[in-house]
């Protein structure tokens, strides 16, 4: 992400917050819009299906980076702590083709790889300057419950049957848990707040059948970084 839009958004958020008087600690309904980046090829879990697929399909792991949206309920715990519960959503479809095979008519053998993530996050944050400060840097950690779905749909080559081409859809889904760490800054007024946040999510899942035809222990790495702008509605006293 480019730094200039981030700086402009932070300045705009700060102007909004400073236009009103800061209030006592309040609950906040926070909305976020950001960009999710999956872990890179060298950092992914052993047996990751995306890294394995790149041995015979043409695509980049970074193609799975994409937009994410979320909502979170934040509750103050005294002056310097805060608890949060929320969820986010991201989905990315990546087209791919076989690197070394084409159909008998010379056309590409195409398939779509799709990853959907719906993390539910339970976090605790520390606010060193307190809830009543108009400028509120924070950091924290928590637990994520990751709802996920991964699919491969299109044409495939059966290497055990004289490279026969067939059409199929392979799907796996489930729920996994993993740690979350985060940090950010927000500019808080009496009614509204705005800011920027970075969080890191870590989890992976066992794909099992039908992906076991690819390797003995196929997995999908669900971790990555989220960079998001936040806008909050503050309420309660």
C-alpha positions as CSV (number, residue, x, y, z in Angstrom):
1,X,0.0,0.0,0.0
2,X,1.3,3.5,-0.8
3,X,2.2,5.7,2.1
4,X,0.7,8.9,0.8
5,X,-3.0,7.8,1.0
6,X,-2.3,6.4,4.5
7,X,-0.9,9.8,5.7
8,X,-3.8,11.7,4.2
9,X,-6.4,9.4,5.8
10,X,-4.7,9.7,9.2
11,X,-4.7,13.5,8.9
12,X,-8.3,13.5,8.0
13,X,-9.2,11.2,10.9
14,X,-7.2,13.5,13.2
15,X,-9.0,16.6,12.0
16,X,-12.4,14.9,12.6
17,X,-11.5,13.8,16.1
18,X,-10.0,17.2,17.2
19,X,-13.1,19.0,15.9
20,X,-15.0,17.9,19.0
21,X,-14.1,17.6,22.7
22,X,-12.8,14.3,23.9
23,X,-15.1,12.3,26.1
24,X,-14.8,9.8,28.9
25,X,-14.1,6.1,28.2
26,X,-16.9,4.9,25.8
27,X,-17.8,1.8,23.9
28,X,-17.0,1.9,20.2
29,X,-18.6,0.2,17.2
30,X,-15.6,0.0,14.8
31,X,-15.7,-0.5,11.0
32,X,-12.6,-1.3,9.0
33,X,-11.7,-1.4,5.3
34,X,-8.3,-2.7,4.4
35,X,-5.9,-5.0,2.5
36,X,-5.1,-8.6,3.5
37,X,-1.7,-10.0,2.5
38,X,-1.2,-13.8,2.8
39,X,2.1,-15.1,4.1
40,X,4.8,-15.3,1.4
41,X,6.1,-18.5,-0.3
42,X,9.1,-18.8,2.0
43,X,7.1,-18.2,5.2
44,X,4.2,-20.6,4.6
45,X,3.6,-23.8,6.6
46,X,5.2,-27.0,5.5
47,X,3.0,-28.9,3.0
48,X,1.1,-25.8,2.0
49,X,-1.1,-26.5,-1.0
50,X,-0.4,-23.2,-2.7
51,X,3.3,-23.7,-2.6
52,X,2.8,-27.3,-3.9
53,X,0.5,-26.2,-6.7
54,X,3.1,-23.8,-7.9
55,X,5.3,-26.8,-9.0
56,X,2.9,-27.4,-11.9
57,X,0.5,-24.4,-12.1
58,X,1.3,-20.8,-13.1
59,X,0.2,-18.2,-10.5
60,X,1.8,-16.3,-7.6
61,X,1.0,-16.7,-4.0
62,X,0.7,-13.0,-3.7
63,X,-2.3,-13.1,-6.1
64,X,-4.3,-14.1,-3.1
65,X,-3.8,-10.7,-1.5
66,X,-6.9,-8.6,-1.6
67,X,-9.5,-6.3,0.1
68,X,-11.0,-7.1,3.5
69,X,-13.9,-5.5,5.5
70,X,-14.7,-5.9,9.1
71,X,-16.6,-4.8,12.2
72,X,-15.7,-4.8,15.9
73,X,-17.2,-4.0,19.2
74,X,-14.7,-2.4,21.6
75,X,-15.4,-2.1,25.4
76,X,-13.1,-0.1,27.8
77,X,-11.6,-2.0,30.8
78,X,-10.6,0.9,33.0
79,X,-8.6,3.8,31.7
80,X,-5.8,2.0,29.9
81,X,-7.3,-1.3,28.6
82,X,-9.9,-2.4,26.1
83,X,-11.5,-5.6,25.0
84,X,-12.7,-6.3,21.5
85,X,-14.8,-8.8,19.6
86,X,-15.3,-8.7,15.9
87,X,-15.1,-10.4,12.5
88,X,-13.8,-9.7,9.1
89,X,-14.3,-11.1,5.6
90,X,-12.0,-11.5,2.6
91,X,-12.3,-13.7,-0.5
92,X,-10.0,-13.9,-3.5
93,X,-10.2,-16.0,-6.7
94,X,-7.0,-16.6,-8.6
95,X,-6.9,-18.0,-12.2
96,X,-4.2,-20.5,-13.0
97,X,-3.0,-22.7,-15.9
98,X,-0.8,-25.7,-16.2
99,X,2.8,-24.7,-16.7
100,X,3.9,-27.6,-19.0
101,X,0.6,-29.0,-20.5
102,X,-2.0,-27.8,-22.9
103,X,-5.1,-29.4,-24.3
104,X,-5.0,-31.3,-27.6
105,X,-6.3,-28.2,-29.4
106,X,-3.5,-26.1,-28.0
107,X,-5.7,-24.3,-25.5
108,X,-4.6,-23.7,-21.9
109,X,-5.8,-26.0,-19.1
110,X,-7.4,-23.5,-16.8
111,X,-8.7,-23.6,-13.2
112,X,-9.7,-21.1,-10.5
113,X,-8.2,-21.2,-7.0
114,X,-10.4,-19.5,-4.4
115,X,-9.6,-18.8,-0.7
116,X,-12.3,-17.3,1.6
117,X,-11.5,-16.2,5.2
118,X,-13.9,-15.1,8.0
119,X,-11.8,-14.6,11.1
120,X,-13.6,-13.9,14.4
121,X,-11.2,-12.1,16.7
122,X,-11.3,-11.7,20.5
123,X,-8.6,-9.2,21.6
124,X,-7.3,-7.2,24.5
125,X,-5.6,-3.8,23.9
126,X,-3.4,-1.5,25.9
127,X,-3.8,2.3,25.4
128,X,-0.7,3.9,26.9
129,X,-2.3,7.4,26.8
130,X,-5.7,6.3,28.0
131,X,-9.2,6.5,26.7
132,X,-9.7,10.2,27.3
133,X,-6.8,11.2,25.1
134,X,-7.8,12.5,21.6
135,X,-4.8,10.6,20.2
136,X,-4.8,6.9,21.1
137,X,-2.0,4.7,20.1
138,X,-2.6,1.1,21.1
139,X,-1.3,-2.5,20.9
140,X,-2.7,-5.8,21.8
141,X,-3.2,-9.5,21.2
142,X,-5.9,-12.1,21.2
143,X,-7.3,-15.3,19.8
144,X,-8.7,-15.7,16.3
145,X,-11.3,-18.3,15.2
146,X,-10.8,-18.7,11.5
147,X,-13.7,-19.8,9.3
148,X,-12.2,-20.8,6.0
149,X,-13.0,-22.3,2.6
150,X,-10.6,-23.3,-0.2
151,X,-11.5,-24.6,-3.6
152,X,-10.0,-25.5,-6.9
153,X,-12.4,-25.6,-9.9
154,X,-11.8,-26.1,-13.6
155,X,-9.8,-28.6,-15.7
156,X,-7.2,-30.9,-14.3
157,X,-4.7,-33.5,-15.7
158,X,-4.8,-37.0,-14.4
159,X,-1.1,-38.0,-14.6
160,X,-2.0,-41.6,-13.7
161,X,-4.3,-42.0,-16.7
162,X,-2.1,-41.0,-19.6
163,X,-2.5,-37.3,-18.8
164,X,-6.3,-37.4,-19.3
165,X,-7.9,-34.0,-18.8
166,X,-11.1,-33.9,-16.7
167,X,-13.3,-31.2,-15.2
168,X,-13.8,-31.2,-11.4
169,X,-14.2,-29.0,-8.3
170,X,-12.3,-29.8,-5.1
171,X,-13.5,-28.1,-1.9
172,X,-12.4,-28.0,1.7
173,X,-13.6,-25.9,4.6
174,X,-13.5,-25.7,8.3
175,X,-12.7,-23.7,11.4
176,X,-9.3,-23.2,13.0
177,X,-7.9,-21.1,15.9
178,X,-4.7,-19.1,16.1
179,X,-3.1,-16.1,17.7
180,X,-3.6,-12.4,16.7
181,X,-1.3,-9.5,17.4
182,X,-2.2,-5.9,16.5
183,X,-1.2,-2.3,16.8
184,X,-2.5,1.0,15.6
185,X,-3.5,4.6,16.3
186,X,-6.8,6.3,16.4
187,X,-8.0,9.9,16.7
188,X,-11.0,9.9,19.0
189,X,-13.7,12.5,19.5
190,X,-16.9,12.5,21.5
191,X,-18.9,10.7,18.9
192,X,-16.6,9.5,16.1
193,X,-13.1,8.1,15.8
194,X,-10.8,7.2,12.9
195,X,-7.4,5.7,12.5
196,X,-5.2,3.0,11.0
197,X,-4.4,-0.5,12.3
198,X,-2.1,-3.4,11.4
199,X,-2.7,-6.9,12.6
200,X,-1.1,-10.3,12.1
201,X,-3.1,-13.5,12.0
202,X,-1.6,-17.0,12.3
203,X,-3.4,-20.3,11.6
204,X,-3.2,-23.2,9.2
205,X,-5.6,-26.1,8.4
206,X,-5.5,-29.7,7.2
207,X,-7.1,-30.1,3.8
208,X,-7.3,-33.9,3.7
209,X,-9.2,-35.5,0.9
210,X,-9.7,-34.8,-2.0
211,X,-6.4,-32.8,-1.9
212,X,-4.5,-35.9,-0.6
213,X,-4.1,-36.9,-4.2
214,X,-1.6,-34.0,-4.5
215,X,0.6,-34.8,-1.5
216,X,0.5,-37.0,1.6
217,X,-0.3,-34.2,4.1
218,X,-1.8,-31.2,2.3
219,X,-2.4,-28.1,4.4
220,X,-3.5,-24.5,3.7
221,X,-1.8,-21.6,5.4
222,X,-4.4,-19.1,6.6
223,X,-2.1,-16.5,8.1
224,X,-1.1,-13.1,7.0
225,X,-1.1,-9.3,7.6
226,X,-4.0,-6.9,7.5
227,X,-3.6,-3.2,7.0
228,X,-6.8,-1.3,7.6
229,X,-8.4,2.1,8.0
230,X,-10.9,2.3,10.8
231,X,-13.9,4.4,11.5
232,X,-15.8,4.2,14.8
233,X,-19.0,5.3,16.4
234,X,-18.5,6.0,20.1
235,X,-21.4,5.6,22.5
236,X,-22.2,5.2,26.2
237,X,-20.7,6.9,29.2
